[in-house]
């Protein structure tokens, strides 16, 4: 597995310069055969991550686990060899689209592993879930089957499905609620709701909560502090009940005479929900973020502070996609020519990400020493008071695997002697 987990590019280039080193090229060919092997099912590659999720949940202290859903685009506009690239909105928006379900520890926001991947290519949908292939009409329409599959796992925690504003759809809320599924979704600011007996704009409802915000407190009685891209701040929350009452709108797949998407209105029963408004406030009172959240999680099972913190944990899937795309695995540089091979490699890469996450959370002295070693191997400069980052650990791990591979195939003393002869200024002779 370690051979296949290598990004190969830099590793093979470096090792191939050594005399008699034909093995790396054999490893590269083996990896290519593996990634293009139709007899290797996607679900078999994701099962180790699923096992890790089960093991981790058995040790968590919270009654809930979060399933965070999101989508991202791998841009391959200049990769003409990928004939199955998916065109989304315009000619430069060309590549593969990934839908992910990431399981997150509700207590501390720790990513536990990917539950599944869905990859859209021009030919349709590829999925790590058996029977998950197809091409649903829209992102949110995918989630019903994903949620059902998650429930079928019978994990030892109640699952809360966390989705960004794209999923703010009253029709889907009604469906999910009727199926007994718990959800937490960021609301669209333009929405109208029934509040205190009359229809009001959401902005007006939030304005009326200005004097009801209280600092969020964790289970240890400490203020909840989160770090976002926009800054570090304390979490404050306010809550009020609302009712969603309007008919749902569903795309029919047809066009109007004016070329717009035709929508049907579907009436439904008024749906009472909790609305939690969460703010992340910096030291100087700057509001770094504000989220209007709809949820059907009962108030006696999770208070507003917990709900606000759960949504803050949604950021983990953003960093996860970034780790896969650019800062760690650099998936947008991969040269696999078909979506099937790309998805197989993605499953393997996700295991490396999972390894790094666990290493980051390991509080043992040995883990701290290993993190320091991997950062040194990565060659990356850490910010002040930052011990390590996931991208640095990934880069260091790749080089450590390359060193291990080298030492298994070649004599280290011979390599060092060769380096001292050829590069005496970089590798001076040591006394004795």
C-alpha positions in Angstrom: 0.0 0.0 0.0 2.9 2.4 0.8 4.1 2.1 -2.8 0.7 3.0 -4.2 0.4 5.8 -1.6 3.5 7.5 -3.0 2.8 10.5 -5.2 5.6 8.9 -7.3 6.5 12.1 -9.2 9.2 13.6 -7.0 10.2 10.3 -5.3 10.8 8.4 -8.5 12.7 11.3 -10.0 15.1 11.5 -7.1 15.8 7.8 -6.6 16.1 7.1 -10.3 19.4 9.1 -10.4 21.1 6.4 -8.3 23.0 3.7 -10.1 21.0 0.5 -10.7 17.7 1.9 -9.5 15.2 0.4 -11.8 12.8 -0.6 -9.0 11.0 2.8 -8.7 9.9 2.7 -12.3 8.5 -0.8 -11.7 6.7 0.6 -8.7 5.3 3.4 -10.8 4.0 0.9 -13.4 2.5 -1.3 -10.7 0.7 1.7 -9.4 -0.7 2.6 -12.8 -1.9 -1.0 -13.3 -3.5 -0.9 -9.9 -5.3 2.4 -10.4 -6.7 1.2 -13.8 -7.7 -2.2 -12.6 -11.5 -2.6 -13.0 -11.4 -5.6 -10.7 -10.5 -3.3 -7.8 -13.9 -1.9 -6.6 -14.1 1.6 -5.1 -15.8 0.4 -2.0 -13.0 -1.9 -1.1 -10.5 1.0 -1.1 -12.7 3.1 1.2 -13.3 0.3 3.7 -10.1 0.9 5.8 -11.3 4.5 6.4 -14.8 3.2 7.3 -13.2 0.8 9.8 -11.2 3.7 11.3 -14.5 5.7 11.8 -16.1 2.8 13.7 -13.1 2.4 16.0 -12.8 6.1 16.7 -16.6 6.5 17.4 -16.4 3.7 19.9 -14.0 5.9 21.9 -15.8 9.3 21.6 -17.6 10.8 24.6 -20.4 12.6 22.7 -23.8 11.2 21.9 -23.7 12.5 18.4 -21.4 12.2 15.3 -21.5 14.7 12.5 -21.6 13.7 8.8 -20.4 16.8 6.9 -21.4 17.0 3.3 -19.8 19.2 0.7 -18.7 19.4 -3.0 -15.6 20.7 -4.7 -14.2 20.9 -8.2 -10.9 19.5 -9.4 -10.0 21.9 -12.3 -8.4 20.2 -15.3 -9.0 22.8 -17.9 -5.5 22.3 -19.4 -5.4 18.5 -19.0 -6.6 17.5 -22.6 -5.7 13.9 -22.0 -8.7 13.5 -19.6 -11.4 12.9 -22.2 -14.1 12.4 -19.5 -13.9 15.9 -17.9 -17.1 17.3 -16.7 -18.2 20.8 -18.0 -20.1 22.7 -15.3 -20.8 26.3 -16.1 -18.4 27.7 -18.7 -15.5 26.5 -20.8 -12.8 27.1 -18.1 -14.9 25.2 -15.5 -13.8 21.8 -16.6 -12.7 18.8 -14.6 -14.1 16.4 -12.0 -16.6 17.3 -9.3 -16.3 15.5 -6.0 -19.0 15.1 -3.4 -17.8 14.0 0.0 -19.3 12.8 3.3 -16.8 13.3 6.1 -17.4 11.9 9.6 -16.4 14.4 12.3 -16.3 14.0 16.1 -19.1 16.2 17.5 -17.2 16.8 20.7 -13.9 18.3 19.4 -14.2 18.6 15.6 -11.7 15.8 14.9 -12.1 14.4 11.4 -12.6 10.7 11.7 -12.5 9.7 8.0 -14.5 9.9 4.8 -17.7 7.9 4.7 -18.0 8.0 0.9 -16.9 9.8 -2.3 -19.0 10.6 -5.4 -17.1 11.7 -8.5 -18.9 13.3 -11.4 -17.3 12.9 -14.8 -18.8 13.5 -18.2 -19.9 9.9 -18.3 -21.9 10.1 -15.1 -21.4 9.5 -11.4 -18.8 7.2 -9.8 -19.3 6.3 -6.2 -17.5 4.4 -3.4 -21.0 3.3 -2.2 -22.2 0.2 -4.0 -25.2 1.2 -6.1 -24.3 4.9 -5.8 -23.5 5.4 -9.5 -25.8 7.5 -11.6 -26.3 11.2 -12.3 -28.8 12.8 -10.0 -30.4 16.1 -11.0 -28.7 18.2 -8.4 -26.3 18.2 -5.4 -28.9 18.2 -2.7 -30.9 15.4 -4.4 -27.9 13.1 -3.8 -28.1 13.4 -0.1 -31.2 11.3 0.6 -29.4 8.2 -0.6 -26.2 9.2 1.2 -28.1 9.7 4.4 -29.9 6.4 4.1 -26.5 4.6 3.5 -25.1 6.3 6.6 -28.0 5.2 8.7 -27.5 1.6 7.4 -24.1 1.6 9.0 -25.8 1.5 12.5 -22.9 3.5 14.0 -22.9 3.7 17.8 -23.9 7.5 17.7 -26.8 9.6 16.5 -25.9 11.1 13.2 -26.4 14.8 12.4 -26.0 15.7 8.7 -24.3 19.1 8.3 -24.5 20.9 5.0 -23.8 24.4 3.8 -26.3 27.0 2.5 -26.7 25.1 -0.8 -29.0 22.6 1.0 -31.4 25.3 2.3 -34.4 23.7 0.7 -37.7 23.3 2.5 -38.7 20.4 0.3 -35.6 18.4 1.3 -36.1 19.5 4.9 -39.6 18.0 4.9 -38.3 14.8 3.3 -35.4 14.4 5.7 -37.5 15.2 8.8 -40.2 12.7 7.7 -37.5 10.0 7.4 -36.4 10.7 10.9 -33.0 12.2 9.9 -31.3 14.9 11.9 -29.9 17.8 10.0 -28.1 21.1 10.5 -28.1 23.5 7.5 -27.0 27.1 7.0 -30.0 29.2 6.0 -30.1 31.5 3.0 -30.4 35.1 4.2 -33.1 35.9 1.7 -35.6 33.4 3.2 -38.9 34.3 4.8 -40.2 32.4 7.8 -43.1 32.5 10.3 -41.8 34.0 13.5 -44.0 34.8 16.5 -47.1 34.2 14.5 -46.4 36.3 11.4 -44.3 36.1 8.2 -41.0 37.9 8.5 -37.7 38.2 6.6 -34.9 36.3 8.1 -32.8 39.4 8.4 -35.5 41.1 10.5 -35.7 38.1 12.8 -31.9 38.1 13.4 -32.0 41.8 14.1 -34.5 41.2 16.8 -32.1 38.8 18.5 -29.3 41.5 19.0 -29.6 41.6 22.8 -30.0 37.8 23.2 -26.5 36.6 22.2 -24.6 34.8 24.9 -21.0 33.4 24.9 -20.8 29.7 24.1 -19.4 27.5 26.9 -17.9 24.0 26.3 -18.3 21.0 28.5 -15.4 22.1 30.7 -17.0 25.5 31.4 -14.5 27.3 29.1 -15.4 29.8 26.4 -15.6 28.2 22.9 -12.9 29.7 20.7 -12.6 28.7 17.0 -10.1 29.5 14.3 -11.4 30.5 10.9 -9.8 31.7 7.7 -11.0 35.2 8.7 -9.6 35.1 12.2 -9.8 33.7 15.7 -12.8 34.5 17.9 -15.2 33.5 20.6 -18.4 31.9 19.7 -21.7 33.6 20.7 -25.2 32.2 20.0 -28.8 33.1 20.1 -31.8 30.9 19.4 -35.5 31.3 18.4 -38.1 29.0 16.9 -39.3 29.5 13.3 -41.7 27.8 10.9 -41.0 27.1 7.3 -44.3 27.3 5.5 -43.9 27.9 1.8 -44.2 25.3 -1.0 -41.1 23.6 -2.1 -39.7 24.3 -5.6 -38.2 21.4 -7.6 -36.5 21.6 -11.0 -38.4 19.6 -13.6 -35.4 19.3 -15.9 -37.3 21.2 -18.5 -36.9 24.8 -19.8 -39.4 27.7 -19.9 -40.1 29.6 -23.1 -37.6 32.2 -21.8 -34.9 29.5 -21.4 -35.0 29.4 -17.6 -35.2 26.2 -15.6 -38.9 25.1 -15.1 -39.9 24.5 -11.5 -42.9 22.9 -9.9 -44.3 24.0 -6.6 -44.9 21.2 -4.1 -47.1 22.1 -1.2 -46.2 20.7 2.3 -47.1 21.0 5.9 -45.6 23.9 7.9 -42.3 22.7 9.4 -41.2 24.0 12.8 -37.4 24.2 13.2 -34.9 25.7 15.6 -33.0 28.7 14.3 -29.6 29.2 15.9 -27.6 32.3 15.0 -23.9 31.9 15.7 -21.3 34.6 15.6 -17.5 34.3 15.8 -16.4 37.5 17.4 -12.7 38.7 17.6 -11.0 40.5 20.5 -11.9 43.9 19.2 -15.5 43.0 18.6 -15.1 42.3 14.9 -17.6 39.7 13.7 -15.5 37.2 11.7 -18.5 35.1 10.7 -22.2 34.8 11.3 -24.3 31.7 10.5 -28.1 31.4 10.5 -28.7 27.7 11.1 -31.8 25.6 10.8 -31.9 22.3 12.6 -34.4 19.7 13.8 -32.2 18.4 16.5 -34.3 18.5 19.7 -33.4 21.2 22.2 -33.3 18.8 25.1 -30.6 16.8 23.3 -28.3 19.6 22.1 -28.3 23.3 23.2 -27.6 26.3 21.0 -23.9 26.3 22.0 -23.4 22.7 20.8 -25.3 23.4 17.5 -23.1 26.5 16.8 -19.9 24.5 17.5 -21.1 21.7 15.3 -21.4 24.0 12.4 -18.0 25.5 13.1 -16.7 21.9 12.7 -18.0 21.9 9.1 -14.8 23.9 8.2 -12.9 20.6 8.5 -14.3 19.4 5.2 -13.1 22.6 3.5 -9.5 22.0 4.8 -9.9 18.3 3.8 -10.6 19.2 0.2 -7.8 21.7 0.2 -5.5 19.1 1.5 -6.4 16.8 -1.3 -6.4 19.4 -4.1 -3.5 21.7 -3.5 -1.7 22.0 -0.1 -1.0 18.3 0.4 -1.8 15.7 -2.2 -1.9 18.1 -5.2 -4.6 16.1 -6.9 -5.1 18.7 -9.6 -1.6 17.7 -10.8 -2.4 14.0 -11.1 -2.1 12.6 -14.6 -4.7 9.7 -14.5 -6.6 9.9 -17.7 -9.9 8.5 -16.5 -12.2 9.3 -13.6 -12.1 5.6 -12.4 -8.3 5.7 -11.9 -8.6 9.2 -10.3 -11.2 8.0 -7.8 -9.1 4.9 -6.8 -6.1 7.2 -6.2 -8.3 9.6 -4.2 -9.4 6.8 -1.9 -5.7 5.9 -1.2 -4.8 9.5 -0.7 -7.6 9.9 1.8 -6.0 7.2 3.9 -2.8 9.2 4.0 -4.8 12.3 5.1 -6.5 10.1 7.8 -3.1 9.0 9.1 -1.9 12.6 9.4 -5.1 13.7 11.2 -4.6 10.9 13.8 -0.9 11.9 14.2 -1.9 15.5 14.8 -4.3 14.5 17.6 -1.9 12.0 19.2 -0.7 13.6 22.5 2.0 11.1 23.3 5.7 12.2 23.5 6.6 9.8 20.7 4.0 11.3 18.4 5.3 14.8 19.1 8.8 13.7 18.2 7.6 12.1 15.0 5.7 15.3 14.0 8.9 17.3 14.6 10.9 14.9 12.4 8.4 14.9 9.6 8.3 18.7 9.6 12.1 18.7 9.3 11.9 16.3 6.4 9.3 18.4 4.7 11.6 21.4 4.5 8.6 23.7 5.3 8.8 26.7 7.6 6.3 26.7 10.4 4.7 29.9 11.7 5.5 31.1 15.2 4.0 28.8 17.9 2.8 26.4 15.2 4.2 22.9 15.8 3.1 21.4 12.5 0.5 21.5 9.8 -1.3 18.7 7.9 0.4 19.6 4.6 3.9 19.6 6.2 3.2 16.3 7.8 2.1 14.8 4.5 5.1 16.1 2.7 7.4 14.8 5.5 5.6 11.4 5.4 6.1 11.1 1.7 9.9 11.7 2.1 10.1 9.3 5.0 8.4 6.6 2.9 10.9 7.4 0.1 13.8 7.1 2.6 12.5 3.8 3.8 12.1 2.5 0.3 15.7 3.6 -0.5 17.2 1.9 2.6 15.4 -1.3 1.8 16.9 -1.4 -1.8 20.3 0.2 -1.4 23.1 0.4 1.1 23.0 3.7 3.0 26.8 3.8 3.7 27.5 3.3 0.0 25.1 6.1 -1.0 26.7 8.5 1.5 30.1 7.6 0.3 29.0 8.3 -3.3 27.5 11.7 -2.2 30.8 12.7 -0.4 32.8 12.0 -3.5 30.4 13.8 -5.9 29.1 16.5 -3.6 31.9 17.1 -1.1 30.7 20.5 -0.1 27.3 19.2 0.9 28.4 16.0 2.5 31.8 16.6 4.1 33.8 13.7 5.6 33.1 13.2 9.2 36.0 12.5 11.7 36.4 8.9 12.5 
